């Protein structure tokens, strides 16, 4: 009797367990997600330096929103508050009437319209990062902006003249831009060549991106009397192994310069970005590729969604920006160009509206600029709460904390401890995305500051902590 009872109980337990496991597996594992959710408990040692902090977020990309106008004119001053290093400019050959033909069918170059927008970039305190595209109709084999040229030598000449104009030793722009301002200008060969809308080039043959790169590089190499510049690619919509290795092997064979590797990426999941960087590292792990493994890695467009998505203009988009940069700092990306600087006539991906009004992502990028140049280790990050910490001038400690929650549902109370401080009086300034500030002076005698941060979903805050004299 006891044996039968044990058997029945065992069978009942098995059935209950089976139904529970089946329910969990068919309902996106809600219980497991709670079990694995890790709350943050942030601890920062004021003396635990982990190396320099590359401000790789100080780069912005502008797409082709409006031709025939100075579309950056009304944001050149407000964008300077973001301290951008470079502004990526697309459509330089089809929006700015750079090239035409004279009565003898010879190419003529007119930089007036492009100069005006380049000068707006310099007024931001940034340098231009040029996209070499698209195909001017007068050069195109069929009049299309995304086709091969009738004569590759004419394309090379166009690139040569572009480099001589914007990297020239004797060039004078904007009434006073010369010398160091014209050094280290980037030239990226085309834009998303793997995409149908931009020509559907191939890395294998046919409509061959390698030919486009070859004649672009040859044109740049022919430029006379120029400062140091950088040329690279393949600027695909994602980092694809065949494109990266195909371009690297081709430039090796042809003895062509490849000064940086670039690509684009859009994803709501910030882990996607760092996963891709790890993939690239594995592709280039062969000892014969050491030179290329050490090239600057540039994400020349990135964001929340490659399609127009109003969520990107909310605090979700702002928090996504900070959380992504947190991961990209670990991966040592040279620059990550947030797309895009300004909306067109219709709302799109802009950090600014068409009228020049800042959106939440503007304030997120601005908050990141409180960070200094020396990174501090952060212990105790959670599943959705992340932080970047640094020291800067006069020993000031700065950190940015983000609660990136795409579900917009998790508020978190985050303990924060900063230890290994000299005793004394400190001023703590906390700033949020709305630029509201709270300032507090505290006396510490135990070498540490403890705080509790109450973070709403997708809230971003910066803290600046300075010892008072």
C-alpha positions as CSV (number, residue, x, y, z in Angstrom):
1,X,0.0,0.0,0.0
2,X,2.8,2.4,0.9
3,X,4.6,1.5,-2.3
4,X,1.5,2.3,-4.4
5,X,1.0,5.6,-2.5
6,X,4.6,6.6,-3.1
7,X,4.2,5.7,-6.8
8,X,1.0,7.8,-7.1
9,X,2.7,10.8,-5.3
10,X,5.8,10.5,-7.6
11,X,3.5,10.4,-10.7
12,X,1.6,13.4,-9.5
13,X,4.8,15.3,-8.8
14,X,6.1,14.4,-12.3
15,X,2.9,15.7,-13.9
16,X,2.9,18.9,-12.0
17,X,6.5,19.5,-12.8
18,X,5.9,18.8,-16.5
19,X,3.0,21.3,-16.7
20,X,5.0,24.0,-14.9
21,X,8.0,23.6,-17.1
22,X,5.8,23.5,-20.2
23,X,4.0,26.7,-19.1
24,X,7.3,28.4,-18.5
25,X,8.8,27.4,-21.8
26,X,5.8,28.5,-23.8
27,X,5.4,31.8,-22.0
28,X,8.8,33.4,-22.6
29,X,10.1,32.2,-19.2
30,X,8.7,35.0,-17.0
31,X,9.7,33.3,-13.7
32,X,13.3,32.7,-14.9
33,X,13.6,36.3,-16.1
34,X,12.8,37.4,-12.5
35,X,15.1,34.9,-11.1
36,X,18.0,36.0,-13.2
37,X,17.3,39.8,-12.8
38,X,20.2,41.4,-11.0
39,X,19.8,44.6,-9.1
40,X,22.6,47.1,-9.1
41,X,24.8,47.9,-6.1
42,X,27.4,50.4,-7.4
43,X,30.8,50.6,-5.8
44,X,33.5,52.9,-7.0
45,X,37.1,53.1,-5.7
46,X,38.4,56.6,-6.2
47,X,41.9,55.3,-6.7
48,X,41.1,52.3,-9.0
49,X,42.1,53.6,-12.4
50,X,41.5,51.3,-15.3
51,X,43.1,53.4,-18.1
52,X,42.2,56.4,-20.3
53,X,38.5,57.1,-21.1
54,X,38.1,57.5,-24.9
55,X,35.3,60.0,-25.5
56,X,34.1,57.9,-28.5
57,X,30.6,59.3,-28.3
58,X,31.7,62.8,-29.5
59,X,30.9,62.0,-33.1
60,X,27.6,62.7,-35.0
61,X,26.4,61.6,-38.4
62,X,24.2,63.6,-40.8
63,X,22.3,61.8,-43.5
64,X,20.8,63.1,-46.7
65,X,17.8,65.0,-45.6
66,X,17.7,68.1,-47.7
67,X,19.7,69.1,-50.7
68,X,20.6,72.6,-52.0
69,X,20.6,74.2,-48.5
70,X,22.9,74.7,-45.5
71,X,21.0,72.1,-43.5
72,X,23.4,72.3,-40.5
73,X,23.4,76.1,-40.3
74,X,20.8,76.4,-37.5
75,X,22.3,73.7,-35.3
76,X,26.0,74.6,-35.6
77,X,25.9,76.6,-32.4
78,X,23.7,74.4,-30.2
79,X,25.6,71.2,-31.4
80,X,28.8,72.7,-30.2
81,X,27.6,72.1,-26.6
82,X,28.2,68.3,-27.4
83,X,31.9,69.0,-28.1
84,X,31.9,66.8,-31.2
85,X,35.2,65.8,-32.6
86,X,33.8,64.8,-36.1
87,X,30.6,65.2,-38.0
88,X,30.0,62.6,-40.7
89,X,28.6,64.1,-43.9
90,X,26.8,62.0,-46.5
91,X,25.8,62.9,-50.1
92,X,28.7,65.2,-50.7
93,X,28.7,64.7,-54.5
94,X,24.9,64.7,-55.2
95,X,23.7,67.4,-52.8
96,X,26.3,70.1,-53.3
97,X,26.8,70.4,-57.1
98,X,30.5,69.7,-56.8
99,X,31.2,68.5,-60.3
100,X,30.1,69.4,-63.8
101,X,31.5,69.6,-67.3
102,X,32.6,72.5,-69.4
103,X,31.9,73.1,-73.1
104,X,34.8,70.8,-73.9
105,X,33.4,68.0,-71.8
106,X,36.1,68.4,-69.2
107,X,35.3,68.0,-65.5
108,X,35.0,71.2,-63.4
109,X,34.9,71.4,-59.7
110,X,33.0,73.9,-57.6
111,X,33.2,73.6,-53.8
112,X,31.2,76.6,-52.8
113,X,28.0,74.8,-51.6
114,X,29.9,72.0,-49.8
115,X,32.3,74.5,-48.2
116,X,29.4,76.3,-46.6
117,X,28.2,73.1,-44.8
118,X,31.8,72.1,-44.0
119,X,32.2,75.6,-42.4
120,X,29.1,74.9,-40.3
121,X,30.8,71.8,-39.0
122,X,34.0,73.7,-38.1
123,X,31.8,76.2,-36.2
124,X,30.7,73.3,-34.0
125,X,34.4,72.8,-33.1
126,X,34.4,69.6,-35.1
127,X,36.1,68.3,-38.2
128,X,34.4,66.7,-41.2
129,X,34.3,63.0,-41.8
130,X,33.4,62.7,-45.5
131,X,31.4,59.9,-47.2
132,X,32.7,59.6,-50.8
133,X,29.4,59.3,-52.6
134,X,27.3,59.2,-54.4
135,X,28.0,59.0,-58.2
136,X,27.5,62.4,-59.8
137,X,25.1,62.0,-62.8
138,X,27.7,63.5,-65.1
139,X,30.1,60.7,-64.2
140,X,27.5,57.8,-63.9
141,X,27.4,55.1,-66.5
142,X,23.6,55.4,-66.6
143,X,22.8,58.7,-64.8
144,X,22.0,56.9,-61.6
145,X,23.5,58.0,-58.3
146,X,24.3,54.4,-57.3
147,X,25.9,53.1,-60.5
148,X,29.5,52.6,-61.5
149,X,31.1,55.5,-63.4
150,X,31.5,55.6,-67.2
151,X,35.2,56.2,-66.6
152,X,36.9,55.1,-63.4
153,X,39.7,57.6,-63.9
154,X,37.2,60.4,-63.6
155,X,36.0,59.0,-60.2
156,X,39.6,58.9,-59.1
157,X,40.1,62.5,-60.1
158,X,37.1,63.6,-58.2
159,X,38.4,61.9,-55.0
160,X,41.8,63.4,-55.6
161,X,40.4,66.9,-55.8
162,X,38.2,66.3,-52.7
163,X,41.3,65.3,-50.6
164,X,43.3,68.2,-52.0
165,X,40.5,70.6,-51.1
166,X,39.8,69.5,-47.6
167,X,43.2,68.1,-46.5
168,X,45.4,70.5,-48.5
169,X,48.4,72.1,-46.9
170,X,47.6,75.4,-48.6
171,X,43.8,75.2,-48.2
172,X,42.1,78.1,-46.3
173,X,38.5,77.6,-45.3
174,X,35.9,79.6,-43.5
175,X,38.1,82.6,-43.1
176,X,40.6,81.0,-40.9
177,X,40.5,77.2,-40.9
178,X,43.9,75.7,-41.9
179,X,46.9,73.9,-40.5
180,X,46.0,71.4,-37.7
181,X,42.3,71.7,-38.5
182,X,42.9,70.1,-41.9
183,X,44.9,67.2,-40.5
184,X,43.4,63.7,-39.9
185,X,40.3,64.2,-42.1
186,X,38.5,60.9,-42.7
187,X,37.3,59.8,-46.2
188,X,34.9,56.8,-46.1
189,X,34.4,54.9,-49.4
190,X,30.6,55.0,-50.1
191,X,27.8,54.4,-47.7
192,X,26.2,51.0,-47.0
193,X,27.3,49.5,-50.4
194,X,25.6,46.1,-49.5
195,X,22.2,47.8,-49.5
196,X,19.9,47.7,-52.5
197,X,19.1,51.4,-52.1
198,X,22.8,52.4,-52.3
199,X,23.7,50.2,-55.3
200,X,23.9,46.6,-54.1
201,X,27.7,46.4,-54.6
202,X,29.4,43.0,-54.1
203,X,32.7,42.0,-52.4
204,X,33.0,39.0,-54.8
205,X,32.9,40.5,-58.2
206,X,30.3,41.8,-60.7
207,X,29.4,45.3,-59.5
208,X,32.5,45.2,-57.3
209,X,33.0,47.3,-54.2
210,X,36.7,46.4,-54.4
211,X,37.0,48.3,-57.7
212,X,35.2,51.3,-56.1
213,X,37.7,51.2,-53.2
214,X,40.6,50.7,-55.6
215,X,39.9,53.8,-57.7
216,X,38.9,55.8,-54.6
217,X,42.2,54.9,-52.8
218,X,44.2,55.6,-56.0
219,X,42.6,59.0,-56.3
220,X,43.4,59.9,-52.7
221,X,47.0,58.6,-53.1
222,X,47.4,60.9,-56.1
223,X,46.5,64.0,-54.0
224,X,49.3,66.5,-53.9
225,X,50.5,68.7,-51.1
226,X,48.2,67.4,-48.4
227,X,48.1,66.8,-44.7
228,X,47.7,63.4,-43.1
229,X,44.3,61.9,-43.9
230,X,42.6,58.6,-43.4
231,X,40.7,56.5,-46.0
232,X,38.7,53.3,-45.2
233,X,35.5,51.2,-45.3
234,X,33.7,49.0,-46.1
235,X,30.9,50.8,-44.2
236,X,28.3,48.0,-44.5
237,X,25.0,47.9,-42.8
238,X,26.5,45.4,-40.3
239,X,30.0,44.0,-39.8
240,X,30.0,41.1,-42.2
241,X,33.0,38.7,-42.1
242,X,33.2,38.3,-45.9
243,X,33.2,42.0,-46.5
244,X,35.8,42.7,-43.8
245,X,38.2,40.0,-44.8
246,X,37.5,40.5,-48.5
247,X,38.5,44.2,-48.3
248,X,41.5,43.5,-46.1
249,X,42.9,40.8,-48.3
250,X,42.3,42.9,-51.4
251,X,44.1,46.0,-50.0
252,X,47.0,43.8,-49.0
253,X,47.3,42.3,-52.5
254,X,47.0,45.7,-54.2
255,X,49.1,47.6,-51.7
256,X,46.3,50.1,-51.0
257,X,45.8,52.1,-47.8
258,X,43.2,51.0,-45.4
259,X,43.4,53.3,-42.4
260,X,40.2,52.4,-40.6
261,X,37.5,49.8,-40.6
262,X,33.9,51.1,-40.4
263,X,30.4,49.7,-40.4
264,X,26.8,50.6,-39.2
265,X,24.6,49.1,-36.6
266,X,21.1,49.7,-35.2
267,X,19.6,47.6,-32.4
268,X,17.5,48.1,-29.3
269,X,19.7,45.5,-27.6
270,X,23.0,47.2,-26.5
271,X,24.6,43.8,-26.1
272,X,24.5,43.4,-29.9
273,X,27.1,46.1,-30.4
274,X,29.7,44.6,-28.1
275,X,29.0,41.1,-29.5
276,X,29.8,42.4,-32.9
277,X,33.1,43.9,-31.7
278,X,34.0,40.5,-30.3
279,X,33.1,38.8,-33.6
280,X,35.4,41.3,-35.5
281,X,38.2,40.5,-33.0
282,X,37.8,36.8,-33.7
283,X,37.8,37.3,-37.5
284,X,41.1,39.2,-37.2
285,X,42.8,36.9,-34.7
286,X,45.2,35.4,-37.2
287,X,48.7,36.6,-36.5
288,X,49.1,37.7,-40.2
289,X,46.2,40.2,-39.6
290,X,47.8,41.9,-36.6
291,X,48.2,45.2,-38.5
292,X,44.5,45.2,-39.3
293,X,43.4,44.1,-35.9
294,X,44.9,47.3,-34.5
295,X,43.2,49.6,-37.0
296,X,40.8,52.2,-35.6
297,X,37.3,50.7,-35.5
298,X,34.5,53.1,-36.3
299,X,30.8,52.7,-36.2
300,X,29.9,55.5,-38.6
301,X,26.2,55.2,-38.0
302,X,24.4,53.8,-35.0
303,X,21.1,54.1,-33.2
304,X,18.0,52.6,-31.8
305,X,16.3,51.7,-35.0
306,X,17.3,51.9,-38.7
307,X,13.7,52.8,-39.5
308,X,12.1,56.0,-38.4
309,X,10.9,55.2,-34.8
310,X,9.4,57.8,-32.5
311,X,10.7,55.8,-29.5
312,X,14.2,57.1,-30.4
313,X,13.0,60.6,-29.6
314,X,11.9,59.6,-26.0
315,X,13.8,58.9,-22.8
316,X,14.0,55.3,-24.0
317,X,16.2,56.5,-26.9
318,X,18.2,58.6,-24.5
319,X,18.9,55.8,-22.1
320,X,19.7,53.5,-25.0
321,X,22.3,56.0,-26.1
322,X,24.1,56.0,-22.8
323,X,23.8,52.2,-22.2
324,X,25.3,51.6,-25.7
325,X,28.2,53.9,-25.1
326,X,28.8,52.1,-21.8
327,X,29.4,48.9,-23.7
328,X,31.4,50.5,-26.6
329,X,33.8,52.0,-24.2
330,X,34.8,48.5,-23.1
331,X,35.3,47.4,-26.7
332,X,37.6,50.4,-27.4
333,X,35.7,51.7,-30.4
334,X,37.6,54.7,-31.8
335,X,34.4,56.6,-32.6
336,X,30.6,55.9,-32.7
337,X,28.6,58.3,-34.8
338,X,25.1,58.7,-33.4
339,X,22.7,59.0,-36.3
340,X,21.6,61.6,-37.0
341,X,22.4,65.2,-36.1
342,X,19.3,66.9,-37.5
343,X,15.8,65.9,-38.8
344,X,14.8,66.6,-42.3
345,X,11.5,68.2,-43.1
346,X,9.7,65.3,-41.5
347,X,10.7,63.9,-38.1
348,X,13.2,61.2,-38.4
349,X,16.3,60.1,-36.5
350,X,17.5,63.6,-35.5
351,X,19.2,64.6,-32.2
352,X,17.7,68.0,-33.2
353,X,14.4,68.8,-34.8
354,X,14.3,70.4,-38.3
355,X,13.8,73.8,-36.5
356,X,16.9,73.1,-34.3
357,X,15.3,72.1,-31.0
358,X,17.2,69.5,-29.0
359,X,15.6,66.1,-28.3
360,X,16.3,63.8,-25.3
361,X,19.3,62.1,-27.0
362,X,21.0,65.5,-27.1
363,X,20.8,65.8,-23.3
364,X,22.0,62.2,-22.9
365,X,25.1,62.9,-25.0
366,X,25.6,66.2,-23.1
367,X,25.5,64.4,-19.8
368,X,28.3,62.0,-21.0
369,X,30.5,65.0,-21.4
370,X,30.8,65.5,-17.7
371,X,33.1,62.5,-17.7
372,X,36.9,63.0,-17.4
373,X,39.7,61.4,-19.3
374,X,40.7,58.8,-16.6
375,X,38.3,55.9,-16.2
376,X,37.5,54.4,-12.8
377,X,36.4,50.8,-12.3
378,X,32.7,50.3,-11.4
379,X,31.6,47.3,-9.5
380,X,28.1,46.0,-9.0
381,X,26.3,46.9,-12.2
382,X,23.0,45.2,-12.6
383,X,20.9,43.7,-15.4
384,X,19.6,47.1,-16.6
385,X,21.5,49.7,-14.5
386,X,24.9,50.6,-15.9
387,X,27.5,53.2,-15.0
388,X,30.6,54.9,-16.3
389,X,32.9,56.6,-13.8
390,X,36.0,58.8,-14.2
391,X,38.3,61.4,-12.7
392,X,39.2,64.7,-14.3
393,X,40.6,68.1,-13.5
394,X,41.5,68.8,-9.8
395,X,40.6,65.2,-8.9
396,X,36.9,65.7,-9.6
397,X,35.0,62.4,-9.8
398,X,32.3,62.1,-12.4
399,X,29.9,59.4,-13.2
400,X,26.9,58.7,-15.4
401,X,24.3,56.2,-14.4
402,X,21.5,54.8,-16.6
403,X,18.5,52.6,-16.1
404,X,17.9,51.4,-19.7
405,X,14.6,49.5,-19.7
406,X,12.9,49.0,-23.1
407,X,9.8,47.7,-21.3
408,X,9.6,51.0,-19.5
409,X,8.5,49.2,-16.3
410,X,11.3,48.8,-13.8
411,X,12.1,51.5,-11.3
412,X,15.2,50.7,-9.2
413,X,16.7,52.0,-6.0
414,X,20.4,51.8,-6.5
415,X,22.9,52.0,-3.6
416,X,26.0,53.9,-4.6
417,X,29.3,53.9,-2.6
418,X,32.4,55.9,-3.5
419,X,35.3,54.9,-1.3
420,X,39.0,55.6,-0.9
421,X,38.4,59.3,-0.7
422,X,40.4,61.8,1.4
423,X,38.3,63.1,4.3
424,X,36.9,66.6,4.0
425,X,34.0,68.5,2.6
426,X,32.7,67.5,-0.9
427,X,30.1,69.1,-3.2
428,X,27.8,66.6,-5.1
429,X,26.0,67.9,-8.2
430,X,23.4,65.6,-9.7
431,X,21.9,66.4,-13.1
432,X,19.2,64.7,-15.0
433,X,18.0,64.6,-18.7
434,X,15.9,67.7,-18.1
435,X,19.0,69.5,-16.8
436,X,17.5,69.8,-13.4
437,X,20.2,69.9,-10.7
438,X,20.5,69.0,-7.1
439,X,23.5,70.3,-5.2
440,X,24.6,69.1,-1.8
441,X,27.7,69.7,0.4
442,X,28.7,66.8,2.6
443,X,31.4,66.2,5.2
444,X,33.0,62.8,5.2
445,X,35.3,61.4,7.9
446,X,35.3,57.7,6.9
447,X,36.8,58.0,3.4
448,X,33.5,57.2,1.6
449,X,30.3,58.6,0.3
450,X,27.1,56.6,0.3
451,X,24.0,57.5,-1.6
452,X,20.8,55.9,-2.8
453,X,19.8,56.7,-6.4
454,X,16.1,56.3,-7.2
455,X,16.1,55.7,-11.0
456,X,12.8,55.6,-12.9
457,X,12.7,53.5,-16.1
458,X,15.1,55.0,-18.7
459,X,16.3,57.7,-16.4
460,X,19.9,59.0,-16.8
461,X,21.7,61.0,-14.2
462,X,25.2,62.4,-13.9
463,X,27.0,63.1,-10.6
464,X,30.0,65.4,-10.2
465,X,31.8,65.1,-6.9
466,X,34.5,67.7,-6.0
467,X,36.4,68.3,-2.8
468,X,36.0,71.8,-1.5
469,X,39.0,73.8,-0.3
